[in-house]
Amino acid sequence: MHKLKENELLALTQDYPHWKIDPDGKAIRADFTFADFKAAFAFMASVAAEADRIDHHPEWFNVYNRVQIRLTTHDADAVTERDHTLARFIELAAQASGVQPAAILA
């Protein structure tokens, strides 16, 4: 399992500028805002299907039209290529739905 190095993490955030690196460098996260709960839930269902297909599952939180997603590979205690792959899918799914990630909440 390939752990992403610091320069690879920085490149990931440049490719997907809505994703931020956790302060400890062991995870990436993004927040998404949708038109309503139904749209947020449909997005989550799409991500869930892909996560299950690749056997790599996000940590996430949903309130009404907002979805917060955190990706890390627990077995590696780091961000790995698996997280990068899922982040790419999430980013494409968000773009397809016309949604832009919101600023990360403090």
N, C-alpha and C positions, 0 to 999 in steps of 0.2 A: 504494500500500500504506500503510494508516494505522498509524503507530507509536503505541502507547498512551503517553499522557502519564502523569506521576507520579500524578495524581489518578485516572486511569482504571485504572492498575495497583493502586492502593490499593482502589478499588471492586471490582475483580476478586477481590482477596483477601478482601474482606468478603462477596462473593457466594459464594465458594468458599473458606472459611476454612482448608481443608487445604492450599491452595496457598500457597507462600512465594515472595517475590521474591529472586532472587540479589542478593548485595551490590552488584554492578555495575549492577543494574537492567536487564540485557539478557536476562534469562530468568526463567521461573517453574518451580517444581518441586514434586513431591509424591511421597511414598512410600506404597505400598499393601502390606498384608499379607493373604494369603489362607489358606485352610484347608490347602492343600497345593500342590505343583508343578502338578498337573493344573488346578486352579482358576486359578492364576496364569497359566498358559500359555493357557487358554481366554480369559481377560480380555485378554491381549496379542493374541491372534488377532482378537478383536472390535475392539480399538483399531486394529490394523494394517489391517483392512479399511476402517474409516472414514478413517484417515489416507491410505490409498491413493486412496480415492474423492475426497477433497478435495485431494489432491496436496500434503499437508503432513505431514511425518514427524517423529515425536518422537526425541529421544535417550533411550535407556533402558537399564536394566541389570536383570538378573534373576538371583537366587540362590534356589533352591528355591521358597519361598512368597512371596518379596518381589519387588516390582517398583518400581524408582525411575524416575521420568519427569521429564525436563527439556524444556521447550518454549521455543524461540526461533525467530525468522525470520532465518536466516543472511544472506539478501540485504539485509535492512534493518539488520542488526546491532542488533536490538531485539526487544521483544515487540510483536507486531502483533495486529490483529483475527483473523488466522488462528490464532494461538496461543490466543486467547480462545475461539474456536469449538471448537477441539480440546479444550481444557481442559473446556469445558462437556460435550462428549460423554463424555470420560473420567470426569468426575464422575458423570454419569447412569449410565454403565456400572458404575461402582463401587457406586453406590447400589442398582442393580438386582441386583447379586450379593451384596448384604448386607455389603459390605466397607467399612470405614472406613479412610481413609489414616492411616498411622502418623506419628509425629513425624518431622520431617526429621532425618536422621542428620548429625552434624557432620563 
